[in-house]
Amino acid sequence: MAAIWTTAVAVLGTLLGSTVTHVFQRLASRRGELFARSEALRQERIAVYGAFAAALEGYRHGQADRWYRRLEDLEGAAFLSARDEAHRLRTAARQALYQVKLLTDDPEVVLAAERAYRRTWDVSNARDQADRDTRDTRAREAIEDFVSRAAPLVR
């Protein structure tokens, strides 16, 4: 009779051990999957946020060039080329903005991205040099504000 109890306890212990091991392995696997997913999202956000800031900086420079070429000759080839380049840069910045919106849950980061885009767009509409300088500074500060707001999402 003692052998039966010993066998029963051994079988129950083995089953209990297998069940506990299975549960812990599932938990560890789930935790690992969640970590891998969050790390992939973090890496993608780093890439997208950096690309957006870079696109805006390029667009800001393009807008400045467009503004200066317009002063030189509104109908000239240099202005038309700068205008076309600014349009291309605006399209690239807008595409990057869409990616930011797709990856961001934080409404403050999205608002900062939209503000930076709008302020950069506005640079070429300046009336004079002082206005252009002010708009350019606002655009640069808005880009920096976006980066500051987005940074905690990738740390």
DSSP file (Angstrom, degrees, kcal/mol; ACC not computed):
  #  RESIDUE AA STRUCTURE BP1 BP2  ACC     N-H-->O    O-->H-N    N-H-->O    O-->H-N    TCO  KAPPA ALPHA  PHI   PSI    X-CA   Y-CA   Z-CA
    1    1 A M     >        0   0    0      0, 0.0     4,-1.9     0, 0.0     5,-0.2   0.000 360.0 360.0 360.0 -37.0    0.0    0.0    0.0
    2    2 A A  H  >  +     0   0    0      1,-0.2     4,-2.4     2,-0.2     5,-0.2   0.837 360.0  56.4 -64.6 -32.7    2.9    2.4    0.8
    3    3 A A  H  > S+     0   0    0      2,-0.2     4,-2.4     1,-0.2    -1,-0.2   0.872 105.3  51.2 -67.8 -35.8    4.2    1.8   -2.7
    4    4 A I  H  > S+     0   0    0      2,-0.2     4,-2.9     1,-0.2    -2,-0.2   0.926 112.0  46.4 -66.5 -44.4    0.9    2.9   -4.3
    5    5 A W  H  X S+     0   0    0     -4,-1.9     4,-2.8     2,-0.2     5,-0.2   0.907 112.4  50.4 -64.5 -40.7    0.9    6.1   -2.2
    6    6 A T  H  X S+     0   0    0     -4,-2.4     4,-2.2     2,-0.2    -1,-0.2   0.922 113.1  45.7 -62.6 -43.5    4.5    6.8   -3.1
    7    7 A T  H  X S+     0   0    0     -4,-2.4     4,-2.6     2,-0.2    -2,-0.2   0.913 113.0  50.1 -65.6 -43.2    3.7    6.3   -6.8
    8    8 A A  H  X S+     0   0    0     -4,-2.9     4,-2.8     1,-0.2     5,-0.2   0.917 112.0  47.4 -63.1 -43.7    0.6    8.4   -6.6
    9    9 A V  H  X S+     0   0    0     -4,-2.8     4,-2.7     2,-0.2    -1,-0.2   0.902 112.5  50.1 -64.3 -40.2    2.5   11.2   -4.8
   10   10 A A  H  X S+     0   0    0     -4,-2.2     4,-2.2    -5,-0.2    -2,-0.2   0.912 112.7  46.2 -64.4 -43.0    5.3   11.0   -7.4
   11   11 A V  H  X S+     0   0    0     -4,-2.6     4,-2.7     2,-0.2    -2,-0.2   0.934 114.9  46.7 -66.0 -46.2    2.9   11.1  -10.3
   12   12 A L  H  X S+     0   0    0     -4,-2.8     4,-2.9     1,-0.2     5,-0.2   0.898 112.6  50.5 -63.1 -40.2    1.0   14.1   -8.8
   13   13 A G  H  X S+     0   0    0     -4,-2.7     4,-2.6    -5,-0.2    -1,-0.2   0.900 111.3  48.4 -62.9 -41.2    4.3   15.9   -8.0
   14   14 A T  H  X S+     0   0    0     -4,-2.2     4,-2.5     2,-0.2    -2,-0.2   0.924 113.8  46.3 -65.7 -44.4    5.4   15.3  -11.6
   15   15 A L  H  X S+     0   0    0     -4,-2.7     4,-2.6     2,-0.2    -2,-0.2   0.919 114.2  47.8 -63.9 -43.8    2.1   16.6  -13.0
   16   16 A L  H  X S+     0   0    0     -4,-2.9     4,-2.7     2,-0.2     5,-0.2   0.917 112.6  49.1 -63.4 -43.4    2.1   19.6  -10.6
   17   17 A G  H  X S+     0   0    0     -4,-2.6     4,-2.4    -5,-0.2    -2,-0.2   0.900 112.2  48.5 -62.1 -41.9    5.7   20.4  -11.5
   18   18 A S  H  X S+     0   0    0     -4,-2.5     4,-2.5     2,-0.2    -2,-0.2   0.906 112.8  48.3 -65.1 -41.5    4.9   20.1  -15.3
   19   19 A T  H  X S+     0   0    0     -4,-2.6     4,-2.5     2,-0.2    -2,-0.2   0.938 113.2  46.2 -65.5 -47.0    1.9   22.4  -14.9
   20   20 A V  H  X S+     0   0    0     -4,-2.7     4,-2.5     1,-0.2     5,-0.2   0.913 113.4  50.0 -62.3 -43.0    3.7   25.0  -12.9
   21   21 A T  H  X S+     0   0    0     -4,-2.4     4,-2.5    -5,-0.2    -1,-0.2   0.920 110.8  49.9 -60.9 -44.4    6.6   24.9  -15.4
   22   22 A H  H  X S+     0   0    0     -4,-2.5     4,-2.4     2,-0.2    -2,-0.2   0.929 111.1  48.7 -60.8 -46.2    4.2   25.3  -18.3
   23   23 A V  H  X S+     0   0    0     -4,-2.5     4,-2.3     1,-0.2    -2,-0.2   0.932 113.6  46.1 -61.1 -46.8    2.5   28.3  -16.6
   24   24 A F  H  X S+     0   0    0     -4,-2.5     4,-2.6     1,-0.2    -1,-0.2   0.872 111.7  51.8 -66.2 -36.1    5.8   30.0  -15.9
   25   25 A Q  H  X S+     0   0    0     -4,-2.5     4,-2.6    -5,-0.2    -1,-0.2   0.898 109.8  49.4 -66.7 -39.2    7.1   29.4  -19.4
   26   26 A R  H  X S+     0   0    0     -4,-2.4     4,-2.8     2,-0.2    -2,-0.2   0.924 112.2  48.0 -63.7 -44.2    4.0   30.9  -20.9
   27   27 A L  H  X S+     0   0    0     -4,-2.3     4,-2.7     2,-0.2    -2,-0.2   0.924 113.7  46.7 -62.0 -44.6    4.3   33.9  -18.7
   28   28 A A  H  X S+     0   0    0     -4,-2.6     4,-2.4     2,-0.2    -2,-0.2   0.896 113.1  49.5 -65.3 -39.7    8.0   34.3  -19.5
   29   29 A S  H  X S+     0   0    0     -4,-2.6     4,-2.5     2,-0.2    -2,-0.2   0.923 112.0  47.8 -64.9 -44.0    7.3   33.8  -23.2
   30   30 A R  H  X S+     0   0    0     -4,-2.8     4,-2.6     2,-0.2    -2,-0.2   0.921 111.8  50.1 -62.1 -45.0    4.5   36.4  -23.1
   31   31 A R  H  X S+     0   0    0     -4,-2.7     4,-2.4     1,-0.2    -1,-0.2   0.903 111.1  49.6 -60.5 -41.9    6.7   38.9  -21.2
   32   32 A G  H  X S+     0   0    0     -4,-2.4     4,-2.5     2,-0.2    -2,-0.2   0.895 110.4  49.8 -64.7 -40.8    9.4   38.3  -23.8
   33   33 A E  H  X S+     0   0    0     -4,-2.5     4,-2.5     2,-0.2    -2,-0.2   0.918 111.4  48.8 -63.7 -43.5    7.0   38.9  -26.7
   34   34 A L  H  X S+     0   0    0     -4,-2.6     4,-2.6     2,-0.2    -2,-0.2   0.903 112.2  48.8 -63.2 -41.4    5.7   42.1  -25.1
   35   35 A F  H  X S+     0   0    0     -4,-2.4     4,-2.6     2,-0.2     5,-0.2   0.932 111.7  48.8 -63.7 -45.2    9.3   43.4  -24.6
   36   36 A A  H  X S+     0   0    0     -4,-2.5     4,-2.3     1,-0.2    -2,-0.2   0.904 112.9  48.3 -62.0 -41.2   10.2   42.6  -28.2
   37   37 A R  H  X S+     0   0    0     -4,-2.5     4,-2.3     2,-0.2    -1,-0.2   0.929 113.0  46.6 -65.3 -45.5    7.1   44.3  -29.4
   38   38 A S  H  X S+     0   0    0     -4,-2.6     4,-2.3     1,-0.2    -2,-0.2   0.872 112.7  50.5 -66.8 -35.3    7.7   47.4  -27.3
   39   39 A E  H  X S+     0   0    0     -4,-2.6     4,-2.5     2,-0.2    -1,-0.2   0.896 109.9  50.0 -68.4 -39.7   11.4   47.5  -28.3
   40   40 A A  H  X S+     0   0    0     -4,-2.3     4,-2.3    -5,-0.2    -2,-0.2   0.915 111.9  48.3 -63.7 -41.9   10.5   47.3  -32.0
   41   41 A L  H  X S+     0   0    0     -4,-2.3     4,-2.6     2,-0.2    -2,-0.2   0.904 110.9  51.1 -63.8 -41.4    8.0   50.1  -31.5
   42   42 A R  H  X S+     0   0    0     -4,-2.3     4,-2.4     2,-0.2    -2,-0.2   0.925 111.0  47.6 -61.6 -45.4   10.6   52.2  -29.7
   43   43 A Q  H  X S+     0   0    0     -4,-2.5     4,-2.1     2,-0.2    -1,-0.2   0.896 112.4  49.4 -63.9 -40.1   13.1   51.7  -32.5
   44   44 A E  H  X S+     0   0    0     -4,-2.3     4,-2.8     2,-0.2     5,-0.2   0.902 110.4  50.8 -66.7 -39.7   10.6   52.5  -35.1
   45   45 A R  H  X S+     0   0    0     -4,-2.6     4,-3.2     2,-0.2     5,-0.4   0.917 107.8  52.9 -63.3 -42.5    9.6   55.7  -33.3
   46   46 A I  H  X S+     0   0    0     -4,-2.4     4,-2.1     1,-0.2     5,-0.2   0.941 113.1  44.4 -56.5 -47.4   13.3   56.7  -33.0
   47   47 A A  H  X S+     0   0    0     -4,-2.1     4,-2.2     2,-0.2    -2,-0.2   0.926 117.7  43.2 -64.5 -45.7   13.6   56.3  -36.8
   48   48 A V  H  X S+     0   0    0     -4,-2.8     4,-2.5     2,-0.2    -2,-0.2   0.919 114.8  47.8 -70.2 -44.2   10.4   58.1  -37.6
   49   49 A Y  H  X S+     0   0    0     -4,-3.2     4,-2.3    -5,-0.2    -1,-0.2   0.909 114.6  47.2 -64.3 -40.8   10.7   61.0  -35.2
   50   50 A G  H  X S+     0   0    0     -4,-2.1     4,-2.4    -5,-0.4    -1,-0.2   0.906 112.3  49.3 -65.5 -41.5   14.3   61.6  -36.3
   51   51 A A  H  X S+     0   0    0     -4,-2.2     4,-2.6    -5,-0.2    -2,-0.2   0.881 110.6  51.3 -65.3 -37.5   13.3   61.4  -40.0
   52   52 A F  H  X S+     0   0    0     -4,-2.5     4,-2.5     2,-0.2    -2,-0.2   0.944 110.9  46.8 -64.7 -47.6   10.4   63.9  -39.3
   53   53 A A  H  X S+     0   0    0     -4,-2.3     4,-2.2     1,-0.2    -2,-0.2   0.910 114.3  48.3 -60.9 -41.5   12.7   66.4  -37.6
   54   54 A A  H  X S+     0   0    0     -4,-2.4     4,-2.4     2,-0.2    -1,-0.2   0.904 110.6  50.8 -65.4 -41.3   15.3   66.0  -40.4
   55   55 A A  H  X S+     0   0    0     -4,-2.6     4,-2.5     1,-0.2    38,-0.2   0.899 110.6  49.5 -63.2 -40.2   12.6   66.5  -43.1
   56   56 A L  H  X S+     0   0    0     -4,-2.5     4,-3.0     2,-0.2    -1,-0.2   0.898 109.3  51.2 -66.8 -39.3   11.4   69.6  -41.3
   57   57 A E  H  X S+     0   0    0     -4,-2.2     4,-2.2     2,-0.2    -2,-0.2   0.927 112.3  46.7 -63.0 -43.1   14.9   71.0  -41.1
   58   58 A G  H  X S+     0   0    0     -4,-2.4     4,-2.2     2,-0.2    -2,-0.2   0.914 113.5  48.6 -62.7 -42.2   15.3   70.4  -44.8
   59   59 A Y  H  X S+     0   0    0     -4,-2.5     4,-2.7    30,-0.2    -2,-0.2   0.899 108.5  53.9 -64.2 -41.3   11.9   72.0  -45.6
   60   60 A R  H  X S+     0   0    0     -4,-3.0     4,-2.0     1,-0.2    -1,-0.2   0.919 110.7  46.1 -59.6 -44.5   12.8   75.0  -43.4
   61   61 A H  H  X S+     0   0    0     -4,-2.2     4,-2.4     1,-0.2    -1,-0.2   0.888 112.2  51.8 -65.9 -38.2   16.0   75.6  -45.4
   62   62 A G  H  X S+     0   0    0     -4,-2.2     4,-2.5     2,-0.2    24,-0.2   0.886 108.3  51.0 -64.4 -38.7   14.0   75.1  -48.6
   63   63 A Q  H  X S+     0   0    0     -4,-2.7     4,-2.3     2,-0.2    -2,-0.2   0.896 110.1  49.6 -65.7 -39.8   11.5   77.6  -47.5
   64   64 A A  H  X S+     0   0    0     -4,-2.0     4,-2.6     2,-0.2     5,-0.2   0.930 111.3  48.9 -64.0 -44.7   14.2   80.1  -46.7
   65   65 A D  H  X S+     0   0    0     -4,-2.4     4,-2.7     1,-0.2     5,-0.2   0.914 110.6  51.2 -61.7 -42.5   15.8   79.6  -50.1
   66   66 A R  H  X S+     0   0    0     -4,-2.5     4,-2.0    16,-0.3    -1,-0.2   0.923 110.2  49.4 -58.9 -45.1   12.5   80.0  -51.8
   67   67 A W  H  X S+     0   0    0     -4,-2.3     4,-1.5     1,-0.2    -2,-0.2   0.927 113.1  45.6 -62.7 -45.9   11.9   83.3  -49.9
   68   68 A Y  H  X S+     0   0    0     -4,-2.6     4,-1.6     1,-0.2    -1,-0.2   0.895 112.0  51.0 -66.7 -39.7   15.3   84.7  -50.9
   69   69 A R  H  X S+     0   0    0     -4,-2.7     4,-2.3     1,-0.2    10,-0.3   0.844 106.2  56.0 -67.4 -31.8   15.0   83.6  -54.5
   70   70 A R  H  < S+     0   0    0     -4,-2.0     4,-0.2    -5,-0.2    -1,-0.2   0.880 105.3  52.5 -65.5 -37.8   11.6   85.3  -54.7
   71   71 A L  H  < S+     0   0    0     -4,-1.5    -1,-0.2     1,-0.2    -2,-0.2   0.890 110.0  49.2 -63.0 -38.5   13.3   88.6  -53.6
   72   72 A E  H  < S-     0   0    0     -4,-1.6     2,-0.2     1,-0.2    -2,-0.2   0.950 137.1 -19.3 -67.3 -49.6   15.9   88.3  -56.3
   73   73 A D    ><  -     0   0    0     -4,-2.3     3,-1.1     3,-0.1     6,-0.4  -0.730  50.6-158.2-166.9 107.2   13.5   87.6  -59.2
   74   74 A L  T 3  S+     0   0    0      1,-0.3    -1,-0.1    -4,-0.2    -3,-0.1   0.781 100.8  36.6 -61.4 -28.8    9.9   86.4  -58.9
   75   75 A E  T 3  S+     0   0    0     -5,-0.1    -1,-0.3     4,-0.1    -5,-0.1   0.411  95.1 117.3-102.7   0.3    9.8   85.1  -62.4
   76   76 A G  S <> S-     0   0    0     -3,-1.1     4,-2.3    -7,-0.2     5,-0.2  -0.216  74.5-118.2 -74.4 160.1   13.4   83.9  -62.5
   77   77 A A  H  > S+     0   0    0      1,-0.2     4,-2.5     2,-0.2     5,-0.2   0.844 113.5  57.8 -63.5 -34.9   14.6   80.3  -63.0
   78   78 A A  H  > S+     0   0    0      2,-0.2     4,-2.3     1,-0.2    -1,-0.2   0.910 108.6  45.6 -64.9 -41.0   16.3   80.3  -59.6
   79   79 A F  H  > S+     0   0    0     -6,-0.4     4,-3.1   -10,-0.3     5,-0.2   0.938 112.9  49.6 -66.3 -45.8   13.0   81.2  -57.9
   80   80 A L  H  X S+     0   0    0     -4,-2.3     4,-2.3     1,-0.2    -2,-0.2   0.896 113.0  47.2 -61.4 -39.4   11.0   78.6  -59.9
   81   81 A S  H  X S+     0   0    0     -4,-2.5     4,-2.4     2,-0.2    -1,-0.2   0.918 113.6  47.4 -66.3 -43.5   13.6   75.9  -59.0
   82   82 A A  H  X S+     0   0    0     -4,-2.3     4,-2.5     2,-0.2   -16,-0.3   0.887 111.8  51.3 -65.4 -38.7   13.6   76.9  -55.3
   83   83 A R  H  X S+     0   0    0     -4,-3.1     4,-2.2     2,-0.2    -2,-0.2   0.932 111.1  47.2 -62.9 -46.1    9.8   76.9  -55.3
   84   84 A D  H  X S+     0   0    0     -4,-2.3     4,-2.2    -5,-0.2    -2,-0.2   0.900 112.8  49.4 -63.2 -40.4    9.6   73.4  -56.9
   85   85 A E  H  X S+     0   0    0     -4,-2.4     4,-2.7     2,-0.2    -1,-0.2   0.899 109.1  52.3 -65.6 -40.2   12.2   72.2  -54.4
   86   86 A A  H  X S+     0   0    0     -4,-2.5     4,-2.3   -24,-0.2    -2,-0.2   0.886 109.1  50.6 -62.8 -38.1   10.3   73.6  -51.5
   87   87 A H  H  X S+     0   0    0     -4,-2.2     4,-2.2     2,-0.2    -2,-0.2   0.913 110.7  48.6 -64.8 -42.2    7.2   71.8  -52.7
   88   88 A R  H  X S+     0   0    0     -4,-2.2     4,-2.0     1,-0.2    -2,-0.2   0.922 113.0  47.5 -62.5 -43.5    9.1   68.6  -52.9
   89   89 A L  H  X S+     0   0    0     -4,-2.7     4,-2.4     1,-0.2   -30,-0.2   0.856 109.3  54.1 -66.5 -35.1   10.5   69.1  -49.4
   90   90 A R  H  X S+     0   0    0     -4,-2.3     4,-2.7     2,-0.2    -1,-0.2   0.911 107.6  50.6 -64.4 -41.7    7.0   70.0  -48.1
   91   91 A T  H  X S+     0   0    0     -4,-2.2     4,-2.4     2,-0.2    -2,-0.2   0.918 111.0  48.3 -62.2 -43.3    5.7   66.7  -49.5
   92   92 A A  H  X S+     0   0    0     -4,-2.0     4,-2.1     2,-0.2    -2,-0.2   0.903 112.7  48.4 -63.8 -40.8    8.4   64.8  -47.8
   93   93 A A  H  X S+     0   0    0     -4,-2.4     4,-2.3   -38,-0.2    -2,-0.2   0.900 110.8  51.0 -66.2 -40.3    7.7   66.6  -44.5
   94   94 A R  H  X S+     0   0    0     -4,-2.7     4,-2.0     2,-0.2    -2,-0.2   0.911 109.5  50.3 -64.6 -42.0    4.0   65.9  -44.8
   95   95 A Q  H  X S+     0   0    0     -4,-2.4     4,-1.7     1,-0.2    -1,-0.2   0.908 111.0  49.0 -61.5 -41.7    4.7   62.2  -45.4
   96   96 A A  H  X S+     0   0    0     -4,-2.1     4,-2.1     1,-0.2    -1,-0.2   0.871 107.4  55.7 -65.9 -36.2    6.9   62.1  -42.4
   97   97 A L  H  X S+     0   0    0     -4,-2.3     4,-2.4     1,-0.2    -2,-0.2   0.902 104.7  53.1 -61.4 -41.2    4.2   63.8  -40.4
   98   98 A Y  H  X S+     0   0    0     -4,-2.0     4,-2.0     1,-0.2    -1,-0.2   0.900 108.0  50.7 -61.3 -40.3    1.7   61.1  -41.3
   99   99 A Q  H  X S+     0   0    0     -4,-1.7     4,-1.6     2,-0.2    -1,-0.2   0.908 108.3  52.0 -64.7 -40.8    4.2   58.5  -40.0
  100  100 A V  H  X S+     0   0    0     -4,-2.1     4,-1.0     1,-0.2     3,-0.3   0.933 109.8  49.7 -58.3 -45.8    4.5   60.4  -36.7
  101  101 A K  H  < S+     0   0    0     -4,-2.4     3,-0.3     1,-0.2    -1,-0.2   0.863 109.2  52.1 -62.9 -36.2    0.7   60.4  -36.4
  102  102 A L  H  < S+     0   0    0     -4,-2.0    -1,-0.2     1,-0.2    -2,-0.2   0.810 116.2  39.1 -69.9 -29.4    0.5   56.7  -37.1
  103  103 A L  H  < S+     0   0    0     -4,-1.6     2,-0.5    -3,-0.3    -1,-0.2   0.486 100.2  86.5 -99.7  -3.8    3.1   55.8  -34.4
  104  104 A T     <  +     0   0    0     -4,-1.0    46,-0.0    -3,-0.3    -1,-0.0  -0.861  37.5 174.7-113.0 128.5    2.1   58.2  -31.7
  105  105 A D        +     0   0    0     -2,-0.5    -1,-0.1     5,-0.0     3,-0.0   0.648  62.9  92.4 -92.3 -20.5   -0.4   57.8  -28.9
  106  106 A D    >>  -     0   0    0      1,-0.2     4,-1.7     2,-0.0     3,-0.5  -0.656  61.5-159.1 -83.1 114.0    0.4   61.0  -27.2
  107  107 A P  H 3> S+     0   0    0      0, 0.0     4,-2.5     0, 0.0     5,-0.2   0.800  91.1  59.6 -64.3 -27.4   -1.8   63.9  -28.5
  108  108 A E  H 3> S+     0   0    0      2,-0.2     4,-2.2     1,-0.2     5,-0.1   0.875 105.0  48.9 -67.5 -36.2    0.8   66.5  -27.3
  109  109 A V  H <> S+     0   0    0     -3,-0.5     4,-2.3     2,-0.2    -1,-0.2   0.909 111.4  49.3 -68.6 -41.5    3.4   65.0  -29.5
  110  110 A V  H  X S+     0   0    0     -4,-1.7     4,-2.6     2,-0.2    -2,-0.2   0.924 111.7  48.8 -63.1 -43.9    1.1   65.0  -32.5
  111  111 A L  H  X S+     0   0    0     -4,-2.5     4,-2.6     1,-0.2    -2,-0.2   0.905 110.8  50.6 -62.3 -40.8    0.1   68.7  -31.8
  112  112 A A  H  X S+     0   0    0     -4,-2.2     4,-2.3     2,-0.2    34,-0.3   0.893 111.0  49.2 -63.8 -39.3    3.8   69.6  -31.5
  113  113 A A  H  X S+     0   0    0     -4,-2.3     4,-2.2     2,-0.2    -2,-0.2   0.925 112.7  46.7 -65.4 -44.6    4.5   67.9  -34.8
  114  114 A E  H  X S+     0   0    0     -4,-2.6     4,-2.7     2,-0.2    -2,-0.2   0.901 112.2  50.8 -64.4 -40.4    1.6   69.6  -36.6
  115  115 A R  H  X S+     0   0    0     -4,-2.6     4,-2.7     2,-0.2     5,-0.2   0.917 110.1  49.5 -63.1 -43.6    2.7   73.0  -35.1
  116  116 A A  H  X S+     0   0    0     -4,-2.3     4,-1.9    26,-0.3    -1,-0.2   0.904 111.9  48.9 -63.2 -41.0    6.3   72.5  -36.3
  117  117 A Y  H  X S+     0   0    0     -4,-2.2     4,-2.5     2,-0.2    -2,-0.2   0.945 113.2  46.5 -63.4 -47.9    5.0   71.6  -39.8
  118  118 A R  H  X S+     0   0    0     -4,-2.7     4,-1.8     1,-0.2    -2,-0.2   0.906 112.7  49.1 -62.5 -42.8    2.7   74.7  -40.0
  119  119 A R  H  < S+     0   0    0     -4,-2.7     4,-0.4     1,-0.2    20,-0.3   0.856 111.9  49.0 -68.2 -32.9    5.4   77.0  -38.7
  120  120 A T  H >< S+     0   0    0     -4,-1.9     3,-1.2    -5,-0.2     4,-0.4   0.913 109.7  51.8 -69.8 -42.1    7.9   75.7  -41.2
  121  121 A W  H >< S+     0   0    0     -4,-2.5     3,-0.7     1,-0.2    -2,-0.2   0.860 105.0  58.5 -58.3 -36.0    5.3   76.0  -44.0
  122  122 A D  G >< S+     0   0    0     -4,-1.8     3,-1.4     1,-0.2    -1,-0.2   0.591  81.4  85.9 -74.7 -12.4    4.8   79.6  -43.0
  123  123 A V  G X  S+     0   0    0     -3,-1.2     3,-1.3    -4,-0.4    -1,-0.2   0.884  85.6  53.5 -59.6 -40.8    8.4   80.7  -43.4
  124  124 A S  G <  S+     0   0    0     -3,-0.7    -1,-0.3    -4,-0.4    -2,-0.1   0.586  97.6  67.2 -75.0  -7.3    8.1   81.5  -47.1
  125  125 A N  G <  S+     0   0    0     -3,-1.4    -1,-0.3    -4,-0.2    -2,-0.2   0.310  71.4 131.6 -93.5   9.5    5.1   83.8  -46.5
  126  126 A A    <   -     0   0    0     -3,-1.3     3,-0.1     1,-0.1    -3,-0.0  -0.280  51.6-147.3 -65.3 147.9    7.2   86.4  -44.7
  127  127 A R  S    S-     0   0    0      1,-0.1     2,-0.3     2,-0.0    -1,-0.1   0.817  73.9  -3.5 -84.9 -34.7    6.7   90.1  -45.7
  128  128 A D  S  > S-     0   0    0      1,-0.1     4,-2.7     0, 0.0     5,-0.2  -0.868  84.7 -83.0-149.5-179.6   10.3   91.3  -45.0
  129  129 A Q  H  > S+     0   0    0     -2,-0.3     4,-2.7     1,-0.2     5,-0.2   0.897 124.8  49.5 -60.6 -43.2   13.6   90.1  -43.7
  130  130 A A  H  > S+     0   0    0      1,-0.2     4,-2.2     2,-0.2    -1,-0.2   0.910 113.0  47.4 -63.7 -41.4   12.7   90.7  -40.0
  131  131 A D  H  > S+     0   0    0      2,-0.2     4,-2.7     1,-0.2    -2,-0.2   0.904 112.0  50.6 -65.5 -41.2    9.4   88.8  -40.5
  132  132 A R  H  X S+     0   0    0     -4,-2.7     4,-2.8     2,-0.2    -2,-0.2   0.919 110.3  49.3 -61.9 -44.3   11.3   86.0  -42.2
  133  133 A D  H  X S+     0   0    0     -4,-2.7     4,-2.3     2,-0.2    -1,-0.2   0.904 112.2  48.4 -62.0 -41.9   13.8   85.7  -39.4
  134  134 A T  H  X S+     0   0    0     -4,-2.2     4,-2.4     2,-0.2    -2,-0.2   0.932 113.7  46.1 -63.8 -46.3   11.1   85.7  -36.8
  135  135 A R  H  X S+     0   0    0     -4,-2.7     4,-2.4     2,-0.2    -2,-0.2   0.890 112.3  51.1 -64.7 -39.7    9.1   82.9  -38.7
  136  136 A D  H  X S+     0   0    0     -4,-2.8     4,-2.6    -5,-0.2    -1,-0.2   0.914 110.5  48.9 -64.1 -42.1   12.3   80.9  -39.2
  137  137 A T  H  X S+     0   0    0     -4,-2.3     4,-2.7     2,-0.2    -2,-0.2   0.916 111.0  50.2 -62.8 -43.3   13.1   81.1  -35.5
  138  138 A R  H  X S+     0   0    0     -4,-2.4     4,-2.3     2,-0.2    -2,-0.2   0.899 111.0  49.5 -62.0 -40.2    9.6   80.1  -34.6
  139  139 A A  H  X S+     0   0    0     -4,-2.4     4,-2.2   -20,-0.3    -2,-0.2   0.937 111.8  47.7 -64.0 -46.3    9.9   77.1  -37.0
  140  140 A R  H  X S+     0   0    0     -4,-2.6     4,-2.3     1,-0.2    -2,-0.2   0.921 113.2  48.3 -61.2 -44.0   13.2   76.0  -35.6
  141  141 A E  H  X S+     0   0    0     -4,-2.7     4,-2.4     1,-0.2    -1,-0.2   0.867 109.8  52.5 -64.9 -36.3   11.9   76.3  -32.0
  142  142 A A  H  X S+     0   0    0     -4,-2.3     4,-2.3     2,-0.2   -26,-0.3   0.879 108.9  49.9 -67.4 -37.2    8.8   74.3  -32.9
  143  143 A I  H  X S+     0   0    0     -4,-2.2     4,-2.3     2,-0.2    -2,-0.2   0.933 112.0  47.8 -64.6 -45.0   11.0   71.6  -34.4
  144  144 A E  H  X S+     0   0    0     -4,-2.3     4,-2.4     1,-0.2    -2,-0.2   0.878 110.1  52.9 -63.0 -37.6   13.0   71.5  -31.2
  145  145 A D  H  X S+     0   0    0     -4,-2.4     4,-2.4     2,-0.2    -1,-0.2   0.909 107.8  51.3 -64.2 -41.7    9.8   71.5  -29.1
  146  146 A F  H  X S+     0   0    0     -4,-2.3     4,-2.5   -34,-0.3     5,-0.2   0.950 110.4  48.3 -58.1 -48.7    8.6   68.5  -31.1
  147  147 A V  H  X S+     0   0    0     -4,-2.3     4,-2.0     1,-0.2    -2,-0.2   0.907 111.6  50.3 -59.8 -42.6   11.9   66.6  -30.5
  148  148 A S  H  < S+     0   0    0     -4,-2.4    -1,-0.2     1,-0.2    -2,-0.2   0.887 113.8  44.5 -63.5 -39.3   11.7   67.5  -26.7
  149  149 A R  H  < S+     0   0    0     -4,-2.4     4,-0.2     1,-0.2    -1,-0.2   0.836 116.2  46.4 -74.8 -32.3    8.1   66.2  -26.5
  150  150 A A  H >< S+     0   0    0     -4,-2.5     3,-1.5    -5,-0.2     4,-0.4   0.772  93.7  79.0 -80.6 -26.4    8.8   63.0  -28.5
  151  151 A A  G >< S+     0   0    0     -4,-2.0     3,-1.9     1,-0.3     4,-0.4   0.866  86.2  56.8 -54.6 -44.1   12.0   62.1  -26.7
  152  152 A P  G >  S+     0   0    0      0, 0.0     3,-0.7     0, 0.0    -1,-0.3   0.764  99.0  62.9 -61.9 -20.9   10.3   60.6  -23.6
  153  153 A L  G <  S+     0   0    0     -3,-1.5    -2,-0.2    -4,-0.2  -108,-0.1   0.638 107.2  42.8 -77.2 -11.8    8.4   58.2  -25.9
  154  154 A V  G <         0   0    0     -3,-1.9    -1,-0.2    -4,-0.4    -3,-0.1   0.296 360.0 360.0-115.6   9.2   11.7   56.6  -27.0
  155  155 A R    <         0   0    0     -3,-0.7    -2,-0.1    -4,-0.4    -1,-0.1   0.418 360.0 360.0 -96.7 360.0   13.5   56.3  -23.7
